[in-house]
């Protein structure tokens, strides 16, 4: 059934990952009509030094973390 992959920056704690997985599962289950048990969510923690945005590595930007 549905497999969703989320790439986000390292540093989010386990509680945030749990909330993310739960919320995504709820929405996908509701929209697709499949049971929540059939939804797979993969969360990848990416180092900002391995993430490019606007032609620059994210760890080199001066934007606050919430705006990256």
mmCIF file as Biopython writes it, N, C-alpha, C and O atoms, coordinates in Angstrom:
data_model
#
loop_
_atom_site.group_PDB
_atom_site.id
_atom_site.type_symbol
_atom_site.label_atom_id
_atom_site.label_alt_id
_atom_site.label_comp_id
_atom_site.label_asym_id
_atom_site.label_entity_id
_atom_site.label_seq_id
_atom_site.pdbx_PDB_ins_code
_atom_site.Cartn_x
_atom_site.Cartn_y
_atom_site.Cartn_z
_atom_site.occupancy
_atom_site.B_iso_or_equiv
_atom_site.auth_seq_id
_atom_site.auth_asym_id
_atom_site.pdbx_PDB_model_num
ATOM 1   N N  . UNK A ? 1  ? 0.833  -1.177 0.000  1.0 0.0 1  A 1 
ATOM 2   C CA . UNK A ? 1  ? 0.000  0.000  0.000  1.0 0.0 1  A 1 
ATOM 3   C C  . UNK A ? 1  ? 0.889  1.256  0.000  1.0 0.0 1  A 1 
ATOM 4   O O  . UNK A ? 1  ? 2.045  1.171  -0.413 1.0 0.0 1  A 1 
ATOM 5   N N  . UNK A ? 2  ? 0.399  2.391  0.439  1.0 0.0 2  A 1 
ATOM 6   C CA . UNK A ? 2  ? 1.175  3.633  0.323  1.0 0.0 2  A 1 
ATOM 7   C C  . UNK A ? 2  ? 2.473  3.604  1.131  1.0 0.0 2  A 1 
ATOM 8   O O  . UNK A ? 2  ? 2.515  3.148  2.274  1.0 0.0 2  A 1 
ATOM 9   N N  . UNK A ? 3  ? 3.520  4.105  0.498  1.0 0.0 3  A 1 
ATOM 10  C CA . UNK A ? 3  ? 4.811  4.292  1.167  1.0 0.0 3  A 1 
ATOM 11  C C  . UNK A ? 3  ? 5.185  5.759  0.986  1.0 0.0 3  A 1 
ATOM 12  O O  . UNK A ? 3  ? 5.317  6.238  -0.140 1.0 0.0 3  A 1 
ATOM 13  N N  . UNK A ? 4  ? 5.354  6.462  2.093  1.0 0.0 4  A 1 
ATOM 14  C CA . UNK A ? 4  ? 5.673  7.885  2.066  1.0 0.0 4  A 1 
ATOM 15  C C  . UNK A ? 4  ? 7.060  8.061  2.662  1.0 0.0 4  A 1 
ATOM 16  O O  . UNK A ? 4  ? 7.365  7.516  3.723  1.0 0.0 4  A 1 
ATOM 17  N N  . UNK A ? 5  ? 7.896  8.825  1.972  1.0 0.0 5  A 1 
ATOM 18  C CA . UNK A ? 5  ? 9.229  9.119  2.477  1.0 0.0 5  A 1 
ATOM 19  C C  . UNK A ? 5  ? 9.325  10.605 2.778  1.0 0.0 5  A 1 
ATOM 20  O O  . UNK A ? 5  ? 8.982  11.442 1.944  1.0 0.0 5  A 1 
ATOM 21  N N  . UNK A ? 6  ? 9.793  10.922 3.972  1.0 0.0 6  A 1 
ATOM 22  C CA . UNK A ? 6  ? 9.980  12.305 4.403  1.0 0.0 6  A 1 
ATOM 23  C C  . UNK A ? 6  ? 11.465 12.518 4.639  1.0 0.0 6  A 1 
ATOM 24  O O  . UNK A ? 6  ? 12.089 11.794 5.415  1.0 0.0 6  A 1 
ATOM 25  N N  . UNK A ? 7  ? 12.025 13.507 3.974  1.0 0.0 7  A 1 
ATOM 26  C CA . UNK A ? 7  ? 13.405 13.914 4.222  1.0 0.0 7  A 1 
ATOM 27  C C  . UNK A ? 7  ? 13.355 15.215 5.007  1.0 0.0 7  A 1 
ATOM 28  O O  . UNK A ? 7  ? 12.783 16.201 4.544  1.0 0.0 7  A 1 
ATOM 29  N N  . UNK A ? 8  ? 13.951 15.219 6.189  1.0 0.0 8  A 1 
ATOM 30  C CA . UNK A ? 8  ? 14.027 16.458 6.964  1.0 0.0 8  A 1 
ATOM 31  C C  . UNK A ? 8  ? 15.367 16.511 7.655  1.0 0.0 8  A 1 
ATOM 32  O O  . UNK A ? 8  ? 16.101 15.524 7.704  1.0 0.0 8  A 1 
ATOM 33  N N  . UNK A ? 9  ? 15.674 17.672 8.184  1.0 0.0 9  A 1 
ATOM 34  C CA . UNK A ? 9  ? 16.988 17.851 8.777  1.0 0.0 9  A 1 
ATOM 35  C C  . UNK A ? 9  ? 17.122 17.120 10.091 1.0 0.0 9  A 1 
ATOM 36  O O  . UNK A ? 9  ? 16.162 16.956 10.844 1.0 0.0 9  A 1 
ATOM 37  N N  . UNK A ? 10 ? 18.341 16.686 10.343 1.0 0.0 10 A 1 
ATOM 38  C CA . UNK A ? 10 ? 18.652 16.070 11.629 1.0 0.0 10 A 1 
ATOM 39  C C  . UNK A ? 10 ? 18.362 17.049 12.755 1.0 0.0 10 A 1 
ATOM 40  O O  . UNK A ? 10 ? 18.387 18.265 12.569 1.0 0.0 10 A 1 
ATOM 41  N N  . UNK A ? 11 ? 18.089 16.494 13.918 1.0 0.0 11 A 1 
ATOM 42  C CA . UNK A ? 11 ? 17.898 17.335 15.082 1.0 0.0 11 A 1 
ATOM 43  C C  . UNK A ? 11 ? 16.493 17.288 15.639 1.0 0.0 11 A 1 
ATOM 44  O O  . UNK A ? 11 ? 16.249 17.777 16.742 1.0 0.0 11 A 1 
ATOM 45  N N  . UNK A ? 12 ? 15.561 16.708 14.894 1.0 0.0 12 A 1 
ATOM 46  C CA . UNK A ? 12 ? 14.205 16.549 15.417 1.0 0.0 12 A 1 
ATOM 47  C C  . UNK A ? 12 ? 14.190 15.348 16.353 1.0 0.0 12 A 1 
ATOM 48  O O  . UNK A ? 12 ? 14.780 14.312 16.047 1.0 0.0 12 A 1 
ATOM 49  N N  . UNK A ? 13 ? 13.529 15.482 17.473 1.0 0.0 13 A 1 
ATOM 50  C CA . UNK A ? 13 ? 13.560 14.406 18.456 1.0 0.0 13 A 1 
ATOM 51  C C  . UNK A ? 13 ? 12.541 13.311 18.136 1.0 0.0 13 A 1 
ATOM 52  O O  . UNK A ? 13 ? 11.731 13.431 17.217 1.0 0.0 13 A 1 
ATOM 53  N N  . UNK A ? 14 ? 12.613 12.260 18.916 1.0 0.0 14 A 1 
ATOM 54  C CA . UNK A ? 14 ? 11.749 11.094 18.706 1.0 0.0 14 A 1 
ATOM 55  C C  . UNK A ? 14 ? 10.266 11.471 18.789 1.0 0.0 14 A 1 
ATOM 56  O O  . UNK A ? 14 ? 9.455  10.965 18.013 1.0 0.0 14 A 1 
ATOM 57  N N  . UNK A ? 15 ? 9.915  12.347 19.716 1.0 0.0 15 A 1 
ATOM 58  C CA . UNK A ? 15 ? 8.517  12.765 19.856 1.0 0.0 15 A 1 
ATOM 59  C C  . UNK A ? 15 ? 8.028  13.453 18.582 1.0 0.0 15 A 1 
ATOM 60  O O  . UNK A ? 15 ? 6.892  13.234 18.161 1.0 0.0 15 A 1 
ATOM 61  N N  . UNK A ? 16 ? 8.864  14.273 17.971 1.0 0.0 16 A 1 
ATOM 62  C CA . UNK A ? 16 ? 8.490  14.954 16.722 1.0 0.0 16 A 1 
ATOM 63  C C  . UNK A ? 16 ? 8.318  13.941 15.602 1.0 0.0 16 A 1 
ATOM 64  O O  . UNK A ? 16 ? 7.384  14.048 14.808 1.0 0.0 16 A 1 
ATOM 65  N N  . UNK A ? 17 ? 9.223  12.946 15.529 1.0 0.0 17 A 1 
ATOM 66  C CA . UNK A ? 17 ? 9.087  11.904 14.504 1.0 0.0 17 A 1 
ATOM 67  C C  . UNK A ? 17 ? 7.808  11.104 14.709 1.0 0.0 17 A 1 
ATOM 68  O O  . UNK A ? 17 ? 7.106  10.788 13.748 1.0 0.0 17 A 1 
ATOM 69  N N  . UNK A ? 18 ? 7.510  10.780 15.954 1.0 0.0 18 A 1 
ATOM 70  C CA . UNK A ? 18 ? 6.292  10.027 16.264 1.0 0.0 18 A 1 
ATOM 71  C C  . UNK A ? 18 ? 5.044  10.800 15.818 1.0 0.0 18 A 1 
ATOM 72  O O  . UNK A ? 18 ? 4.137  10.233 15.209 1.0 0.0 18 A 1 
ATOM 73  N N  . UNK A ? 19 ? 5.012  12.094 16.130 1.0 0.0 19 A 1 
ATOM 74  C CA . UNK A ? 19 ? 3.871  12.929 15.740 1.0 0.0 19 A 1 
ATOM 75  C C  . UNK A ? 19 ? 3.751  13.026 14.220 1.0 0.0 19 A 1 
ATOM 76  O O  . UNK A ? 19 ? 2.649  12.959 13.675 1.0 0.0 19 A 1 
ATOM 77  N N  . UNK A ? 20 ? 4.886  13.185 13.540 1.0 0.0 20 A 1 
ATOM 78  C CA . UNK A ? 20 ? 4.896  13.271 12.082 1.0 0.0 20 A 1 
ATOM 79  C C  . UNK A ? 20 ? 4.346  11.992 11.465 1.0 0.0 20 A 1 
ATOM 80  O O  . UNK A ? 20 ? 3.472  12.044 10.600 1.0 0.0 20 A 1 
ATOM 81  N N  . UNK A ? 21 ? 4.854  10.848 11.905 1.0 0.0 21 A 1 
ATOM 82  C CA . UNK A ? 21 ? 4.423  9.555  11.364 1.0 0.0 21 A 1 
ATOM 83  C C  . UNK A ? 21 ? 2.929  9.340  11.622 1.0 0.0 21 A 1 
ATOM 84  O O  . UNK A ? 21 ? 2.202  8.886  10.739 1.0 0.0 21 A 1 
ATOM 85  N N  . UNK A ? 22 ? 2.485  9.660  12.811 1.0 0.0 22 A 1 
ATOM 86  C CA . UNK A ? 22 ? 1.075  9.493  13.151 1.0 0.0 22 A 1 
ATOM 87  C C  . UNK A ? 22 ? 0.181  10.376 12.279 1.0 0.0 22 A 1 
ATOM 88  O O  . UNK A ? 22 ? -0.828 9.913  11.749 1.0 0.0 22 A 1 
ATOM 89  N N  . UNK A ? 23 ? 0.554  11.644 12.133 1.0 0.0 23 A 1 
ATOM 90  C CA . UNK A ? 23 ? -0.243 12.574 11.335 1.0 0.0 23 A 1 
ATOM 91  C C  . UNK A ? 23 ? -0.295 12.199 9.870  1.0 0.0 23 A 1 
ATOM 92  O O  . UNK A ? 23 ? -1.356 12.242 9.249  1.0 0.0 23 A 1 
ATOM 93  N N  . UNK A ? 24 ? 0.846  11.831 9.320  1.0 0.0 24 A 1 
ATOM 94  C CA . UNK A ? 24 ? 0.885  11.430 7.909  1.0 0.0 24 A 1 
ATOM 95  C C  . UNK A ? 24 ? 0.058  10.168 7.699  1.0 0.0 24 A 1 
ATOM 96  O O  . UNK A ? 24 ? -0.694 10.065 6.730  1.0 0.0 24 A 1 
ATOM 97  N N  . UNK A ? 25 ? 0.199  9.214  8.605  1.0 0.0 25 A 1 
ATOM 98  C CA . UNK A ? 25 ? -0.566 7.970  8.501  1.0 0.0 25 A 1 
ATOM 99  C C  . UNK A ? 25 ? -2.061 8.254  8.523  1.0 0.0 25 A 1 
ATOM 100 O O  . UNK A ? 25 ? -2.813 7.699  7.722  1.0 0.0 25 A 1 
ATOM 101 N N  . UNK A ? 26 ? -2.492 9.118  9.438  1.0 0.0 26 A 1 
ATOM 102 C CA . UNK A ? 26 ? -3.916 9.460  9.530  1.0 0.0 26 A 1 
ATOM 103 C C  . UNK A ? 26 ? -4.437 10.058 8.229  1.0 0.0 26 A 1 
ATOM 104 O O  . UNK A ? 26 ? -5.492 9.662  7.735  1.0 0.0 26 A 1 
ATOM 105 N N  . UNK A ? 27 ? -3.694 11.012 7.678  1.0 0.0 27 A 1 
ATOM 106 C CA . UNK A ? 27 ? -4.144 11.692 6.448  1.0 0.0 27 A 1 
ATOM 107 C C  . UNK A ? 27 ? -4.162 10.727 5.269  1.0 0.0 27 A 1 
ATOM 108 O O  . UNK A ? 27 ? -5.140 10.678 4.524  1.0 0.0 27 A 1 
ATOM 109 N N  . UNK A ? 28 ? -3.100 9.971  5.095  1.0 0.0 28 A 1 
ATOM 110 C CA . UNK A ? 28 ? -3.036 9.054  3.949  1.0 0.0 28 A 1 
ATOM 111 C C  . UNK A ? 28 ? -4.120 7.993  4.058  1.0 0.0 28 A 1 
ATOM 112 O O  . UNK A ? 28 ? -4.743 7.639  3.058  1.0 0.0 28 A 1 
ATOM 113 N N  . UNK A ? 29 ? -4.348 7.489  5.252  1.0 0.0 29 A 1 
ATOM 114 C CA . UNK A ? 29 ? -5.391 6.491  5.457  1.0 0.0 29 A 1 
ATOM 115 C C  . UNK A ? 29 ? -6.760 7.072  5.118  1.0 0.0 29 A 1 
ATOM 116 O O  . UNK A ? 29 ? -7.555 6.431  4.431  1.0 0.0 29 A 1 
ATOM 117 N N  . UNK A ? 30 ? -7.035 8.275  5.596  1.0 0.0 30 A 1 
ATOM 118 C CA . UNK A ? 30 ? -8.323 8.916  5.335  1.0 0.0 30 A 1 
ATOM 119 C C  . UNK A ? 30 ? -8.528 9.181  3.841  1.0 0.0 30 A 1 
ATOM 120 O O  . UNK A ? 30 ? -9.587 8.885  3.290  1.0 0.0 30 A 1 
ATOM 121 N N  . UNK A ? 31 ? -7.515 9.736  3.203  1.0 0.0 31 A 1 
ATOM 122 C CA . UNK A ? 31 ? -7.647 10.124 1.792  1.0 0.0 31 A 1 
ATOM 123 C C  . UNK A ? 31 ? -7.684 8.904  0.872  1.0 0.0 31 A 1 
ATOM 124 O O  . UNK A ? 31 ? -8.450 8.873  -0.092 1.0 0.0 31 A 1 
ATOM 125 N N  . UNK A ? 32 ? -6.863 7.905  1.168  1.0 0.0 32 A 1 
ATOM 126 C CA . UNK A ? 32 ? -6.778 6.744  0.275  1.0 0.0 32 A 1 
ATOM 127 C C  . UNK A ? 32 ? -7.814 5.671  0.590  1.0 0.0 32 A 1 
ATOM 128 O O  . UNK A ? 32 ? -8.115 4.822  -0.249 1.0 0.0 32 A 1 
ATOM 129 N N  . UNK A ? 33 ? -8.353 5.715  1.799  1.0 0.0 33 A 1 
ATOM 130 C CA . UNK A ? 33 ? -9.327 4.692  2.187  1.0 0.0 33 A 1 
ATOM 131 C C  . UNK A ? 33 ? -8.715 3.388  2.636  1.0 0.0 33 A 1 
ATOM 132 O O  . UNK A ? 33 ? -9.432 2.415  2.868  1.0 0.0 33 A 1 
ATOM 133 N N  . UNK A ? 34 ? -7.407 3.349  2.762  1.0 0.0 34 A 1 
ATOM 134 C CA . UNK A ? 34 ? -6.765 2.121  3.220  1.0 0.0 34 A 1 
ATOM 135 C C  . UNK A ? 34 ? -6.574 2.177  4.742  1.0 0.0 34 A 1 
ATOM 136 O O  . UNK A ? 34 ? -6.560 3.262  5.323  1.0 0.0 34 A 1 
ATOM 137 N N  . UNK A ? 35 ? -6.431 1.032  5.377  1.0 0.0 35 A 1 
ATOM 138 C CA . UNK A ? 35 ? -6.239 1.041  6.826  1.0 0.0 35 A 1 
ATOM 139 C C  . UNK A ? 35 ? -4.874 1.632  7.191  1.0 0.0 35 A 1 
ATOM 140 O O  . UNK A ? 35 ? -3.915 1.506  6.430  1.0 0.0 35 A 1 
ATOM 141 N N  . UNK A ? 36 ? -4.796 2.270  8.347  1.0 0.0 36 A 1 
ATOM 142 C CA . UNK A ? 36 ? -3.535 2.858  8.800  1.0 0.0 36 A 1 
ATOM 143 C C  . UNK A ? 36 ? -2.401 1.854  8.855  1.0 0.0 36 A 1 
ATOM 144 O O  . UNK A ? 36 ? -1.241 2.203  8.632  1.0 0.0 36 A 1 
ATOM 145 N N  . UNK A ? 37 ? -2.736 0.609  9.152  1.0 0.0 37 A 1 
ATOM 146 C CA . UNK A ? 37 ? -1.706 -0.442 9.237  1.0 0.0 37 A 1 
ATOM 147 C C  . UNK A ? 37 ? -1.032 -0.701 7.890  1.0 0.0 37 A 1 
ATOM 148 O O  . UNK A ? 37 ? 0.054  -1.277 7.834  1.0 0.0 37 A 1 
ATOM 149 N N  . UNK A ? 38 ? -1.676 -0.275 6.817  1.0 0.0 38 A 1 
ATOM 150 C CA . UNK A ? 38 ? -1.117 -0.492 5.482  1.0 0.0 38 A 1 
ATOM 151 C C  . UNK A ? 38 ? -0.222 0.656  5.026  1.0 0.0 38 A 1 
ATOM 152 O O  . UNK A ? 38 ? 0.412  0.560  3.975  1.0 0.0 38 A 1 
ATOM 153 N N  . UNK A ? 39 ? -0.163 1.743  5.802  1.0 0.0 39 A 1 
ATOM 154 C CA . UNK A ? 39 ? 0.630  2.916  5.428  1.0 0.0 39 A 1 
ATOM 155 C C  . UNK A ? 39 ? 2.019  2.800  6.039  1.0 0.0 39 A 1 
ATOM 156 O O  . UNK A ? 39 ? 2.167  2.557  7.237  1.0 0.0 39 A 1 
ATOM 157 N N  . UNK A ? 40 ? 3.031  2.976  5.200  1.0 0.0 40 A 1 
ATOM 158 C CA . UNK A ? 40 ? 4.421  2.981  5.664  1.0 0.0 40 A 1 
ATOM 159 C C  . UNK A ? 40 ? 4.973  4.386  5.510  1.0 0.0 40 A 1 
ATOM 160 O O  . UNK A ? 40 ? 4.847  5.000  4.451  1.0 0.0 40 A 1 
ATOM 161 N N  . UNK A ? 41 ? 5.587  4.890  6.572  1.0 0.0 41 A 1 
ATOM 162 C CA . UNK A ? 41 ? 6.227  6.209  6.532  1.0 0.0 41 A 1 
ATOM 163 C C  . UNK A ? 41 ? 7.695  6.008  6.866  1.0 0.0 41 A 1 
ATOM 164 O O  . UNK A ? 41 ? 8.036  5.438  7.903  1.0 0.0 41 A 1 
ATOM 165 N N  . UNK A ? 42 ? 8.554  6.477  5.982  1.0 0.0 42 A 1 
ATOM 166 C CA . UNK A ? 42 ? 9.996  6.407  6.189  1.0 0.0 42 A 1 
ATOM 167 C C  . UNK A ? 42 ? 10.488 7.825  6.438  1.0 0.0 42 A 1 
ATOM 168 O O  . UNK A ? 42 ? 10.270 8.718  5.619  1.0 0.0 42 A 1 
ATOM 169 N N  . UNK A ? 43 ? 11.151 8.028  7.572  1.0 0.0 43 A 1 
ATOM 170 C CA . UNK A ? 43 ? 11.667 9.350  7.918  1.0 0.0 43 A 1 
ATOM 171 C C  . UNK A ? 43 ? 13.189 9.301  7.813  1.0 0.0 43 A 1 
ATOM 172 O O  . UNK A ? 43 ? 13.849 8.503  8.479  1.0 0.0 43 A 1 
ATOM 173 N N  . UNK A ? 44 ? 13.727 10.166 6.966  1.0 0.0 44 A 1 
ATOM 174 C CA . UNK A ? 44 ? 15.183 10.235 6.781  1.0 0.0 44 A 1 
ATOM 175 C C  . UNK A ? 44 ? 15.693 11.539 7.372  1.0 0.0 44 A 1 
ATOM 176 O O  . UNK A ? 44 ? 15.265 12.623 6.975  1.0 0.0 44 A 1 
ATOM 177 N N  . UNK A ? 45 ? 16.600 11.426 8.314  1.0 0.0 45 A 1 
ATOM 178 C CA . UNK A ? 45 ? 17.247 12.594 8.905  1.0 0.0 45 A 1 
ATOM 179 C C  . UNK A ? 45 ? 18.477 12.936 8.067  1.0 0.0 45 A 1 
ATOM 180 O O  . UNK A ? 45 ? 19.402 12.133 7.941  1.0 0.0 45 A 1 
ATOM 181 N N  . UNK A ? 46 ? 18.470 14.120 7.505  1.0 0.0 46 A 1 
ATOM 182 C CA . UNK A ? 46 ? 19.547 14.540 6.609  1.0 0.0 46 A 1 
ATOM 183 C C  . UNK A ? 46 ? 20.358 15.645 7.271  1.0 0.0 46 A 1 
ATOM 184 O O  . UNK A ? 46 ? 19.802 16.619 7.778  1.0 0.0 46 A 1 
ATOM 185 N N  . UNK A ? 47 ? 21.652 15.486 7.263  1.0 0.0 47 A 1 
ATOM 186 C CA . UNK A ? 47 ? 22.549 16.524 7.764  1.0 0.0 47 A 1 
ATOM 187 C C  . UNK A ? 47 ? 22.417 17.751 6.867  1.0 0.0 47 A 1 
ATOM 188 O O  . UNK A ? 47 ? 22.476 17.610 5.646  1.0 0.0 47 A 1 
ATOM 189 N N  . UNK A ? 48 ? 22.240 18.958 7.428  1.0 0.0 48 A 1 
ATOM 190 C CA . UNK A ? 48 ? 22.107 20.160 6.599  1.0 0.0 48 A 1 
ATOM 191 C C  . UNK A ? 48 ? 23.284 20.366 5.637  1.0 0.0 48 A 1 
ATOM 192 O O  . UNK A ? 48 ? 23.136 21.041 4.618  1.0 0.0 48 A 1 
ATOM 193 N N  . UNK A ? 49 ? 24.439 19.796 5.951  1.0 0.0 49 A 1 
ATOM 194 C CA . UNK A ? 49 ? 25.579 19.886 5.055  1.0 0.0 49 A 1 
ATOM 195 C C  . UNK A ? 49 ? 25.422 19.021 3.812  1.0 0.0 49 A 1 
ATOM 196 O O  . UNK A ? 49 ? 26.210 19.129 2.872  1.0 0.0 49 A 1 
ATOM 197 N N  . UNK A ? 50 ? 24.413 18.169 3.805  1.0 0.0 50 A 1 
ATOM 198 C CA . UNK A ? 50 ? 24.118 17.317 2.657  1.0 0.0 50 A 1 
ATOM 199 C C  . UNK A ? 50 ? 22.833 17.758 1.974  1.0 0.0 50 A 1 
ATOM 200 O O  . UNK A ? 50 ? 22.227 16.990 1.227  1.0 0.0 50 A 1 
ATOM 201 N N  . UNK A ? 51 ? 22.417 18.991 2.228  1.0 0.0 51 A 1 
ATOM 202 C CA . UNK A ? 51 ? 21.137 19.504 1.724  1.0 0.0 51 A 1 
ATOM 203 C C  . UNK A ? 51 ? 21.405 20.837 1.040  1.0 0.0 51 A 1 
ATOM 204 O O  . UNK A ? 51 ? 21.899 21.770 1.672  1.0 0.0 51 A 1 
ATOM 205 N N  . UNK A ? 52 ? 21.088 20.930 -0.224 1.0 0.0 52 A 1 
ATOM 206 C CA . UNK A ? 52 ? 21.284 22.179 -0.943 1.0 0.0 52 A 1 
ATOM 207 C C  . UNK A ? 52 ? 19.982 22.938 -1.089 1.0 0.0 52 A 1 
ATOM 208 O O  . UNK A ? 52 ? 18.931 22.347 -1.336 1.0 0.0 52 A 1 
ATOM 209 N N  . UNK A ? 53 ? 20.054 24.241 -0.937 1.0 0.0 53 A 1 
ATOM 210 C CA . UNK A ? 53 ? 18.871 25.083 -1.105 1.0 0.0 53 A 1 
ATOM 211 C C  . UNK A ? 53 ? 19.316 26.418 -1.682 1.0 0.0 53 A 1 
ATOM 212 O O  . UNK A ? 53 ? 20.208 27.070 -1.139 1.0 0.0 53 A 1 
ATOM 213 N N  . UNK A ? 54 ? 18.703 26.816 -2.767 1.0 0.0 54 A 1 
ATOM 214 C CA . UNK A ? 54 ? 19.030 28.101 -3.376 1.0 0.0 54 A 1 
ATOM 215 C C  . UNK A ? 54 ? 20.470 28.196 -3.848 1.0 0.0 54 A 1 
ATOM 216 O O  . UNK A ? 54 ? 21.057 29.278 -3.870 1.0 0.0 54 A 1 
ATOM 217 N N  . UNK A ? 55 ? 21.032 27.062 -4.223 1.0 0.0 55 A 1 
ATOM 218 C CA . UNK A ? 55 ? 22.409 27.059 -4.722 1.0 0.0 55 A 1 
ATOM 219 C C  . UNK A ? 55 ? 23.473 27.010 -3.649 1.0 0.0 55 A 1 
ATOM 220 O O  . UNK A ? 55 ? 24.662 27.126 -3.945 1.0 0.0 55 A 1 
ATOM 221 N N  . UNK A ? 56 ? 23.055 26.838 -2.392 1.0 0.0 56 A 1 
ATOM 222 C CA . UNK A ? 56 ? 24.004 26.800 -1.277 1.0 0.0 56 A 1 
ATOM 223 C C  . UNK A ? 56 ? 23.689 25.616 -0.379 1.0 0.0 56 A 1 
ATOM 224 O O  . UNK A ? 56 ? 22.554 25.142 -0.330 1.0 0.0 56 A 1 
ATOM 225 N N  . UNK A ? 57 ? 24.693 25.153 0.322  1.0 0.0 57 A 1 
ATOM 226 C CA . UNK A ? 57 ? 24.444 24.126 1.330  1.0 0.0 57 A 1 
ATOM 227 C C  . UNK A ? 57 ? 23.669 24.751 2.477  1.0 0.0 57 A 1 
ATOM 228 O O  . UNK A ? 57 ? 23.948 25.874 2.897  1.0 0.0 57 A 1 
ATOM 229 N N  . UNK A ? 58 ? 22.701 24.015 2.972  1.0 0.0 58 A 1 
ATOM 230 C CA . UNK A ? 58 ? 21.812 24.549 4.010  1.0 0.0 58 A 1 
ATOM 231 C C  . UNK A ? 58 ? 22.562 24.937 5.271  1.0 0.0 58 A 1 
ATOM 232 O O  . UNK A ? 58 ? 22.160 25.874 5.961  1.0 0.0 58 A 1 
ATOM 233 N N  . UNK A ? 59 ? 23.642 24.237 5.585  1.0 0.0 59 A 1 
ATOM 234 C CA . UNK A ? 59 ? 24.379 24.588 6.802  1.0 0.0 59 A 1 
ATOM 235 C C  . UNK A ? 59 ? 25.207 25.857 6.631  1.0 0.0 59 A 1 
ATOM 236 O O  . UNK A ? 59 ? 25.810 26.333 7.592  1.0 0.0 59 A 1 
ATOM 237 N N  . UNK A ? 60 ? 25.243 26.408 5.428  1.0 0.0 60 A 1 
ATOM 238 C CA . UNK A ? 60 ? 25.967 27.658 5.194  1.0 0.0 60 A 1 
ATOM 239 C C  . UNK A ? 60 ? 25.032 28.861 5.142  1.0 0.0 60 A 1 
ATOM 240 O O  . UNK A ? 60 ? 25.491 30.000 5.060  1.0 0.0 60 A 1 
ATOM 241 N N  . UNK A ? 61 ? 23.726 28.616 5.188  1.0 0.0 61 A 1 
ATOM 242 C CA . UNK A ? 61 ? 22.779 29.738 5.148  1.0 0.0 61 A 1 
ATOM 243 C C  . UNK A ? 61 ? 22.655 30.363 6.529  1.0 0.0 61 A 1 
ATOM 244 O O  . UNK A ? 61 ? 23.010 29.754 7.539  1.0 0.0 61 A 1 
ATOM 245 N N  . UNK A ? 62 ? 22.158 31.559 6.552  1.0 0.0 62 A 1 
ATOM 246 C CA . UNK A ? 62 ? 21.988 32.265 7.829  1.0 0.0 62 A 1 
ATOM 247 C C  . UNK A ? 62 ? 20.525 32.385 8.217  1.0 0.0 62 A 1 
ATOM 248 O O  . UNK A ? 62 ? 20.183 33.125 9.138  1.0 0.0 62 A 1 
ATOM 249 N N  . UNK A ? 63 ? 19.650 31.652 7.512  1.0 0.0 63 A 1 
ATOM 250 C CA . UNK A ? 63 ? 18.229 31.688 7.847  1.0 0.0 63 A 1 
ATOM 251 C C  . UNK A ? 63 ? 17.975 30.950 9.156  1.0 0.0 63 A 1 
ATOM 252 O O  . UNK A ? 63 ? 18.656 29.967 9.450  1.0 0.0 63 A 1 
ATOM 253 N N  . UNK A ? 64 ? 17.018 31.402 9.935  1.0 0.0 64 A 1 
ATOM 254 C CA . UNK A ? 64 ? 16.635 30.655 11.130 1.0 0.0 64 A 1 
ATOM 255 C C  . UNK A ? 64 ? 16.174 29.265 10.722 1.0 0.0 64 A 1 
ATOM 256 O O  . UNK A ? 64 ? 15.633 29.093 9.630  1.0 0.0 64 A 1 
ATOM 257 N N  . UNK A ? 65 ? 16.371 28.299 11.557 1.0 0.0 65 A 1 
ATOM 258 C CA . UNK A ? 65 ? 16.032 26.916 11.266 1.0 0.0 65 A 1 
ATOM 259 C C  . UNK A ? 65 ? 14.584 26.751 10.797 1.0 0.0 65 A 1 
ATOM 260 O O  . UNK A ? 65 ? 14.313 25.931 9.919  1.0 0.0 65 A 1 
ATOM 261 N N  . UNK A ? 66 ? 13.666 27.507 11.362 1.0 0.0 66 A 1 
ATOM 262 C CA . UNK A ? 66 ? 12.256 27.375 11.000 1.0 0.0 66 A 1 
ATOM 263 C C  . UNK A ? 66 ? 11.971 27.845 9.577  1.0 0.0 66 A 1 
ATOM 264 O O  . UNK A ? 66 ? 10.921 27.502 9.035  1.0 0.0 66 A 1 
ATOM 265 N N  . UNK A ? 67 ? 12.850 28.606 8.955  1.0 0.0 67 A 1 
ATOM 266 C CA . UNK A ? 67 ? 12.623 29.121 7.595  1.0 0.0 67 A 1 
ATOM 267 C C  . UNK A ? 67 ? 13.390 28.326 6.555  1.0 0.0 67 A 1 
ATOM 268 O O  . UNK A ? 67 ? 13.266 28.614 5.365  1.0 0.0 67 A 1 
ATOM 269 N N  . UNK A ? 68 ? 14.168 27.351 6.949  1.0 0.0 68 A 1 
ATOM 270 C CA . UNK A ? 68 ? 14.958 26.585 5.984  1.0 0.0 68 A 1 
ATOM 271 C C  . UNK A ? 68 ? 14.138 25.581 5.263  1.0 0.0 68 A 1 
ATOM 272 O O  . UNK A ? 68 ? 14.656 24.855 4.415  1.0 0.0 68 A 1 
#
